[in-house]
Amino acid sequence: MATEFFDEMSDLKAATVRPHYREFERWLKSQPDEAIQAKRAESDLIFRRVGITFAVYGDDAGTERLIPFDIIPRIIPVHEWQILEKGLRQRVQALNMFLHDIYHGQRIIKAGVIPPEQIYKNAQYRPEMQGIQVPENIYAHIAGIDVVRAGEGQFYVLEDNLRVPSGVSYMLEDRKMMMRLFPELFARHRIAPVAHYPDLLLENLRAVAPQGIADPTVVVLTPGMYNSAYFEHAFLAQQMGVELVEGQDLFVNEGYVYMRTTQGPQRVDVIYRRVDDDFLDPLAFRPDSSLGVPGLLSVYRAGRVTLANAIGTGVADDKSTYCFVPDMIKFYLNEEPVIANVPTYQCRKPNELSYVLANLKQLVVKEIHNAGGYGMLIGPAATQKEISEFHDRVKSNPDNYIAQPTLSLSACPTFVESGIAPRHIDLRPFVLSGKEVSLVPGGLTRVALREGSLVVNSSQGGGTKDTWVLEN
């Protein structure tokens, strides 16, 4: 695996600390090791006490885990953030235009920019959404766009998460933890705030309520306490001051959705749903689902309730659709992408499949419908047996895979057992779409805690860091 990488804190060639990290580095050098260790232990204790944990499906232990938190922040200077923000707004705007188009006029298919089978054969395409008008033409109200840095510091979009993107609660709790542990750092730096995210989210959700609703009722729909992201569902509902509900708490009557309350039924206008499409309405999708609301789709189709994110958004965050996002930006906005995609091979194309099969040792191969670091081969870190098995899998079902060069992700100094050492990171900013597109400065920085690892997902042993956007 390539050993050269962009270091967020230091210019390794010049052996100097980057300007936006200098004040932090001076502070860090002044801290005794035992003081830092004590702060790390305190953060673990607080996170466990508050219940900031997650569950891993299929984990034999069946226990909730603490997401490791690192106290060295990822710092982004304001001029870099301005470029990122511009690129993220552009990308999410194009993705929403694409979603509206494929469920209505399908101009992008008729123009030959995207082949029709890319849409119609996609497992996330929902023909039930054809012709449905959604408020403000917004489908992806909350988007988590995974951004990585490679080479000489170039930013790339690695993945678009448009269905039920998670992780924002960790972004907010990481910031609260840093302010609690090291208040002096916030006196030394002008760090852009993120605490207003729940207010921004609620404002965006209220803005897309069905027409004519002056004071909409918003709820967060969760699959329940056994879901891996349940902490986040409860956290966001509490922070927004809205009800956290399960499918059994809602019902449909005379064309509207209602919530059961101690004062009687209350009409619901906007549902921030953290339940996948297939489980939302047993009358329309999976009949065995006990997580959804019978009849919900009929109310949605009639425009009497808003779902965020909309049903059918998954067709735009599929890993095979990802390849076409730069084309979407040019087609809908007549602009060049501000943030590039990672170069991607589509295994469904015979010539690209041949290249992938011959070069698995150098590539990252991903199943197009998988997430969380699962269904993935990192060639340079794989054994010959793993490569051989993946070769057979890809060859037998090429449409199910894409491949990308192994990027040497940027690294940030991180506290590990041996001391401070570089560990690879990514960034997930959260982009909100209501009457306008908005986002808080920064996002969730995820860190691969195992030496040499490029997999940052919490389910695969990754941790998180606070992300600072400096305002000057």
C-alpha positions, 0 to 999 in steps of 0.5 A, spaced: 500 500 500 502 506 498 505 510 504 505 517 501 499 521 503 497 528 505 498 530 512 493 535 514 497 538 520 504 538 517 507 539 510 512 533 511 516 535 505 518 542 508 518 539 515 513 544 517 506 545 521 501 548 516 499 555 518 492 553 520 494 548 525 500 552 528 496 554 534 493 548 536 500 544 535 503 549 540 498 548 545 499 540 544 506 540 545 505 544 552 500 538 555 503 533 559 502 526 557 498 524 563 493 530 562 491 528 555 490 520 558 486 523 563 482 527 558 481 521 554 479 517 559 474 522 561 471 523 554 470 515 554 466 515 561 462 521 559 460 518 552 458 511 555 454 515 561 450 519 556 449 513 551 453 515 545 453 508 542 452 504 536 450 496 535 453 492 529 448 487 526 451 480 526 455 482 532 456 475 536 457 479 542 450 483 541 452 488 545 452 496 544 459 499 542 462 506 544 465 509 538 472 511 539 473 519 540 480 522 538 481 529 541 486 531 536 481 535 531 481 535 524 482 543 522 480 546 515 482 553 514 476 557 511 478 558 504 478 550 503 471 550 506 468 555 502 471 551 496 468 544 499 461 548 501 460 550 494 462 543 491 457 540 496 451 545 494 452 544 487 452 536 487 446 536 492 442 541 487 444 536 481 442 530 485 435 533 487 434 535 480 436 528 477 431 525 482 425 529 480 427 528 473 427 521 473 420 520 476 417 525 471 420 528 464 426 523 464 430 528 460 437 525 462 435 519 459 432 521 453 438 525 452 442 519 452 446 521 458 444 516 462 442 509 460 435 507 461 437 500 465 441 504 470 435 507 472 429 502 471 434 496 473 436 499 479 434 496 486 432 502 489 428 505 483 421 506 485 416 506 480 410 508 485 414 515 485 412 516 478 409 523 477 408 524 484 409 532 486 413 533 492 414 540 495 419 544 492 421 538 488 426 536 493 427 528 494 434 528 498 432 533 504 438 531 508 444 528 504 451 526 507 456 526 502 463 523 504 469 527 502 476 524 502 483 528 500 488 524 496 495 526 492 497 533 494 491 535 498 485 534 492 478 533 495 474 528 492 467 525 493 467 518 495 460 517 496 453 520 496 448 518 502 441 520 500 437 515 503 437 515 511 444 518 512 447 517 519 452 520 523 450 527 525 449 526 532 456 524 533 458 531 529 454 535 535 457 530 541 464 531 539 464 538 539 460 538 545 466 534 548 471 538 546 468 544 549 467 541 555 474 538 555 478 543 552 475 550 553 481 554 553 482 551 545 476 555 543 478 561 546 485 561 542 481 559 535 475 562 532 471 556 530 465 556 526 459 553 530 455 547 529 450 547 535 445 550 531 444 544 526 438 541 529 435 548 528 437 548 521 434 541 520 427 543 523 427 549 519 428 545 513 423 540 515 418 545 516 419 549 510 417 542 505 410 541 509 404 540 504 402 546 501 397 550 506 400 548 513 402 554 517 404 550 523 406 543 521 407 537 526 414 534 524 416 527 527 422 523 527 420 516 525 425 510 528 425 503 527 426 502 534 431 502 540 434 496 537 436 499 530 444 501 530 443 508 530 437 509 535 441 514 539 441 519 533 434 518 532 432 520 539 438 525 540 435 529 534 428 528 536 430 531 543 434 537 540 429 539 535 423 538 540 419 534 536 416 527 537 420 520 536 415 515 534 415 508 531 410 505 526 405 503 531 405 510 534 402 512 527 396 511 523 392 513 517 385 515 517 381 518 511 387 520 507 391 523 513 397 521 517 395 521 525 399 520 531 397 517 537 397 522 543 394 522 550 390 528 548 387 524 542 390 523 535 394 529 532 395 530 525 402 529 522 405 533 516 412 532 516 416 525 517 423 525 518 424 517 517 430 513 519 426 507 516 428 504 509 423 504 503 421 497 503 419 497 510 415 504 510 408 501 508 406 494 508 401 495 504 405 498 498 412 494 499 414 489 504 407 486 507 411 483 513 414 489 515 412 491 522 416 498 522 412 502 517 405 505 517 399 501 513 397 506 507 402 511 508 404 511 501 397 513 499 397 519 503 404 521 501 402 520 493 396 525 495 401 530 497 398 530 504 404 528 508 412 530 506 417 524 507 424 526 508 428 523 505 423 522 499 421 515 497 426 512 491 432 517 493 436 511 493 437 510 486 441 516 486 446 514 492 447 507 488 455 506 487 453 505 480 449 511 479 455 515 483 459 515 476 454 519 473 454 525 478 459 529 474 454 528 468 448 530 472 452 537 474 453 538 467 447 536 464 442 540 469 446 546 471 451 547 465 457 547 470 463 543 471 463 539 478 467 543 483 469 537 487 471 531 482 469 524 483 474 518 484 476 515 478 471 509 477 471 503 473 464 500 472 464 492 471 458 492 467 462 494 461 466 488 458 473 492 457 473 495 464 471 489 467 477 486 464 481 491 467 479 490 474 479 483 474 487 483 472 488 489 477 484 487 483 491 487 487 491 495 486 484 496 486 478 498 491 472 494 489 465 495 492 458 492 491 454 497 489 448 496 494 452 495 500 454 500 505 458 501 512 465 498 509 461 491 507 462 487 501 468 491 499 475 489 497 481 493 498 486 490 494 493 492 497 491 490 503 487 483 501 490 476 501 491 472 495 485 468 497 481 474 498 483 476 491 481 470 488 474 469 492 473 476 489 475 475 482 470 469 482 464 474 485 465 480 480 466 475 474 460 471 476 456 478 477 459 484 474 453 488 474 454 488 482 460 491 482 465 498 481 472 499 482 476 505 484 484 506 484 486 505 492 487 512 494 492 514 499 487 518 504 489 524 507 491 523 515 491 526 521 495 526 527 491 521 532 492 518 539 493 511 539 496 506 544 503 507 542 502 515 542 501 520 537 501 517 530 498 519 523 491 515 521 487 516 515 480 520 515 474 522 511 469 527 512 462 527 512 458 534 511 451 534 512 447 538 506 440 540 508 435 542 502 429 546 504 427 552 500 434 553 500 440 549 501 444 549 507 449 546 511 453 547 518 461 548 517 465 542 518 461 535 518 463 528 521 470 526 521 471 519 521 478 516 522 481 509 521 484 507 528 488 501 525 495 502 522 495 503 515 487 501 514 483 506 509 476 503 512 473 509 517 466 506 518 465 505 526 462 498 524 469 496 522 473 499 527 473 506 526 473 512 530 471 520 530 474 527 531 471 534 532 472 538 525 474 545 526 472 550 520 477 556 522 473 563 521 479 566 520 
